[in-house]
Amino acid sequence: MHMNIVMSKKVVAIVGPTAVGKTELSLQLARMLGAEIISADSRQVYKGLDCGTAKVPESEMQDIQHHMLNIVSPSSIYTVSQYQQDALACIKEIFSRKKNCLVVGGSGMYVDAILYKQDFPSVLPRHNIREIRQQKKADELYEELRMKDSRRAEMIDSKNKVRLIRALEIIDEFGFVPENREKKIPRYKEQYIIGLYRNPEELKLRIHKRNLERIVETSALLDEVRFLLNSGITAERLHALGLEYRYSLQALSEKISLSDLVEILDIRTSQFAKRQMTWWRRNADIVWFHADDFEGVLNSTR
């Protein structure tokens, strides 16, 4: 049995692809390090997006304080710039209580917003151009982005019109999407990034198991989408909130079957996991461990 490890204002981040096991390991590590957890997930900030985003249930938090969950309505658009401001304020508060901070998430830009000194482009939308783009299909917008900035296109969800339009608006202003990653200046004196991985077949199996459970075995995902629709969240907004919500809408309208939904989400989620890994592999600060190697992770934070 381990003794609690006392750290002095260290920030430890746990990153990796969806379904790799970040949540389970983070709860173990937070308890050992005497840390509070900050979620670095672009969708878990939204209230009611629980099952679809694999948000840790309150019943499983083990009395560990979690931050940056359920802070805005899904009808709102919460930017990475807003996230940075709120998350940094959380860390300051955690440090004031002599606690340590564990950043957990799969949204690369959100993790970087915390760990590195960087500003995000402040670009106001040109409403006439935005209206024209909103009439286009996602495939057309993605092709436009690919032609203008192939690097950004490689990282983005090709079906998410909101993010595609925003990326194109930034390109209109700057000629490209600023990367803010070439000269990474750490924000904290002691910060560590732990990357978790599994072999591709193992990860695909975990993705499939999760999809099967929440779609077929419990119907929790479809129940969540129905609740959100009944709460006034539009189908258009749900479509923009990610794969799980986009394809669940098709299942609810009986355009696809439940088995089709599982198969589509298996494929699309695995593709998303690859994009996540593409982002993480570009960061030489990350130390990688197999997701089951808790001892290795723990030792690296001593």
C-alpha positions in Angstrom: 0.0 0.0 0.0 1.4 3.4 -1.0 1.8 6.4 1.2 0.3 9.6 -0.2 2.9 11.5 -2.1 3.2 15.2 -1.1 3.9 17.5 -4.0 4.6 21.2 -4.2 2.3 22.8 -6.7 2.8 20.2 -9.4 0.4 19.9 -12.3 0.2 16.4 -13.8 -1.8 15.9 -16.9 -3.1 12.5 -18.1 -3.8 12.5 -21.8 -4.6 9.9 -24.5 -7.3 8.7 -26.9 -10.9 8.2 -26.0 -11.7 4.9 -24.1 -8.1 4.3 -23.3 -8.8 4.4 -19.5 -7.9 7.9 -18.4 -10.8 8.2 -16.0 -10.0 5.0 -14.0 -6.3 5.8 -13.7 -6.9 9.4 -12.8 -9.0 8.5 -9.8 -6.3 6.2 -8.5 -3.6 8.8 -9.1 -5.5 11.7 -7.7 -6.0 9.8 -4.4 -2.2 8.9 -4.3 -1.1 12.5 -5.1 -3.6 14.3 -2.9 -4.9 16.1 -6.1 -8.1 17.5 -7.4 -9.1 16.8 -11.0 -9.7 19.3 -13.8 -11.4 17.9 -16.8 -9.9 19.0 -20.1 -12.7 17.8 -22.4 -14.3 20.2 -24.8 -17.8 18.6 -24.3 -17.8 17.6 -20.7 -18.2 21.3 -19.8 -21.8 21.1 -21.0 -24.6 20.1 -18.6 -26.5 17.0 -19.6 -23.9 15.6 -22.0 -23.0 12.7 -19.7 -23.3 9.3 -21.4 -22.3 10.6 -24.8 -19.1 12.2 -23.5 -18.2 9.3 -21.0 -18.3 11.8 -18.1 -17.4 10.3 -14.8 -20.6 9.8 -12.7 -20.7 11.6 -9.4 -21.2 8.2 -7.7 -17.7 7.1 -9.0 -15.8 10.3 -8.1 -14.7 8.7 -4.8 -15.0 12.1 -3.0 -12.3 13.6 -5.2 -13.1 17.1 -6.2 -13.7 17.5 -9.9 -13.7 20.8 -11.8 -14.7 22.1 -15.3 -17.7 19.7 -15.5 -21.3 20.8 -16.1 -20.6 24.5 -16.2 -22.6 25.7 -19.2 -25.8 24.8 -21.1 -25.3 22.8 -24.3 -27.3 25.5 -26.1 -24.3 27.8 -25.5 -21.0 27.8 -27.4 -18.1 27.6 -24.9 -14.7 28.5 -26.5 -11.3 27.3 -25.6 -10.4 30.8 -24.7 -13.2 30.8 -22.1 -12.1 27.4 -20.9 -8.5 28.6 -20.4 -9.6 31.5 -18.3 -11.9 29.4 -16.1 -9.5 26.5 -15.8 -6.5 28.6 -14.8 -8.7 30.2 -12.1 -9.5 26.7 -10.8 -5.8 25.8 -10.6 -5.1 28.9 -8.7 -7.8 28.1 -6.2 -6.6 24.5 -5.9 -3.1 25.6 -5.2 -4.4 28.1 -2.5 -5.8 25.1 -0.7 -2.3 23.4 -0.7 -3.7 20.7 -3.0 -2.2 19.4 -6.3 -3.8 19.5 -9.7 -4.5 16.6 -12.1 -5.6 17.6 -15.6 -7.4 14.8 -17.4 -8.7 14.8 -20.9 -8.6 14.0 -24.5 -9.0 17.5 -26.0 -5.5 18.5 -27.0 -6.2 22.2 -27.4 -7.7 22.3 -23.9 -4.8 20.6 -22.2 -2.4 22.9 -24.0 -4.4 25.9 -22.9 -3.7 25.0 -19.3 -0.1 23.8 -19.6 1.5 26.3 -22.0 1.6 30.0 -22.2 -0.4 30.8 -25.3 -3.1 33.1 -26.5 -6.0 32.1 -28.7 -7.0 34.2 -31.8 -9.8 36.6 -31.1 -11.6 36.7 -34.4 -15.1 38.1 -34.8 -17.3 36.3 -37.3 -18.3 38.1 -40.5 -22.0 37.3 -40.4 -22.6 37.6 -44.2 -19.8 35.0 -44.9 -20.9 32.8 -42.0 -24.5 32.7 -43.4 -23.2 31.6 -46.8 -21.1 28.9 -45.2 -23.9 27.6 -43.0 -25.8 26.8 -46.2 -23.0 24.5 -47.3 -22.6 20.8 -46.5 -19.9 19.7 -44.1 -18.1 17.9 -46.8 -17.8 21.1 -48.8 -16.5 23.1 -45.8 -14.0 20.3 -45.0 -12.7 20.4 -48.6 -12.3 24.2 -48.4 -10.4 23.8 -45.1 -8.2 21.0 -46.5 -7.2 23.2 -49.4 -6.4 26.2 -47.2 -4.8 24.5 -44.2 -4.3 20.7 -44.5 -2.6 20.6 -41.1 -5.7 21.8 -39.4 -8.0 19.7 -41.5 -6.1 16.6 -40.3 -7.0 17.4 -36.7 -10.7 18.3 -37.1 -14.0 16.4 -37.2 -14.9 16.6 -40.9 -18.6 16.5 -40.1 -18.7 19.2 -37.4 -19.9 22.3 -39.3 -19.5 24.6 -36.3 -15.8 23.9 -35.9 -15.2 23.8 -39.6 -16.7 27.3 -40.1 -14.8 28.6 -37.1 -11.5 27.3 -38.5 -12.3 28.9 -41.9 -13.1 32.2 -40.2 -9.7 32.2 -38.5 -8.0 31.5 -41.8 -9.9 34.4 -43.3 -8.2 36.6 -40.7 -4.7 35.1 -40.5 -4.3 33.1 -43.7 -3.9 29.9 -41.6 -5.0 28.5 -38.2 -2.2 29.5 -35.7 -0.8 26.4 -34.2 0.7 27.8 -30.9 2.7 24.6 -30.5 6.0 25.3 -32.2 7.5 27.1 -29.2 5.8 25.7 -26.2 6.5 27.6 -23.0 5.5 25.7 -19.9 3.1 27.6 -17.7 4.1 25.9 -14.4 7.5 25.2 -12.9 6.7 21.6 -12.2 4.3 20.1 -14.8 4.3 16.6 -16.2 2.3 15.0 -19.0 1.5 11.3 -18.8 0.3 9.8 -22.1 -1.8 6.5 -22.0 -1.9 4.1 -24.9 -3.2 0.6 -25.8 -2.6 -1.4 -28.9 -5.2 -0.6 -31.7 -7.1 -3.9 -31.4 -7.4 -3.5 -27.6 -8.6 0.1 -28.0 -11.2 -0.9 -30.6 -12.5 -3.6 -28.3 -13.0 -1.1 -25.5 -14.7 1.3 -27.8 -17.1 -1.4 -29.0 -17.8 -2.6 -25.4 -18.6 1.0 -24.4 -20.9 1.6 -27.4 -22.7 -1.8 -26.9 -23.3 -1.0 -23.3 -24.7 2.5 -23.7 -26.7 1.8 -26.8 -28.0 -1.8 -26.7 -27.6 -3.0 -23.1 -28.9 0.1 -21.3 -30.2 2.5 -24.1 -28.6 5.3 -21.9 -27.3 7.2 -24.9 -30.6 7.4 -26.7 -32.4 8.3 -23.5 -29.9 11.1 -23.0 -30.5 12.4 -26.5 -34.3 12.3 -26.0 -33.9 14.2 -22.7 -31.8 16.9 -24.4 -34.3 17.3 -27.2 -37.1 17.6 -24.8 -35.1 20.2 -22.8 -35.1 22.4 -25.9 -31.7 21.6 -27.3 -32.1 21.7 -31.1 -31.2 18.8 -33.3 -28.9 21.1 -35.2 -27.0 21.9 -32.0 -26.8 18.2 -31.0 -25.5 17.4 -34.4 -22.6 19.8 -33.7 -21.9 18.3 -30.3 -20.2 15.2 -31.5 -20.4 11.7 -33.1 -22.6 10.1 -30.4 -25.3 12.8 -30.7 -25.1 13.1 -34.4 -25.7 9.5 -35.2 -28.1 8.9 -32.3 -30.4 11.4 -33.9 -30.5 9.2 -37.0 -31.4 6.2 -34.8 -34.2 8.1 -33.1 -35.7 9.0 -36.4 -35.3 5.3 -37.5 -33.0 6.1 -40.4 -30.5 3.6 -38.9 -30.9 0.6 -36.6 -29.3 0.2 -33.2 -26.8 -2.3 -34.6 -26.0 0.2 -37.3 -25.5 2.9 -34.6 -23.1 0.7 -32.7 -21.1 -0.1 -35.9 -21.0 3.5 -37.1 -19.8 4.7 -33.7 -17.2 2.0 -33.5 -15.7 3.1 -36.8 -16.0 6.9 -36.3 -14.8 6.8 -32.7 -11.7 4.7 -33.7 -11.0 7.3 -36.4 -11.4 10.1 -33.8 -9.0 8.3 -31.5 -6.4 8.2 -34.3 -6.8 12.0 -34.7 -6.2 12.5 -31.0 -3.0 10.4 -31.1 -1.8 12.5 -34.1 -2.1 15.5 -31.9 -0.5 14.0 -28.9 2.5 12.5 -30.8 3.6 16.0 -31.8 4.3 16.9 -28.2 7.7 15.7 -27.1 6.9 16.5 -23.4 4.6 13.6 -23.1 5.9 10.4 -21.4 4.0 7.4 -22.6 2.8 4.4 -20.5 0.5 1.5 -21.2 -2.9 2.4 -19.6 -2.6 -0.6 -17.2 0.9 0.4 -16.0 -0.2 2.3 -12.9 3.1 1.7 -11.1 5.0 3.3 -14.0 2.7 6.3 -14.0 3.0 6.7 -10.3 6.7 6.5 -10.2 7.0 9.1 -13.0 5.3 11.7 -10.8 7.5 11.3 -7.8 
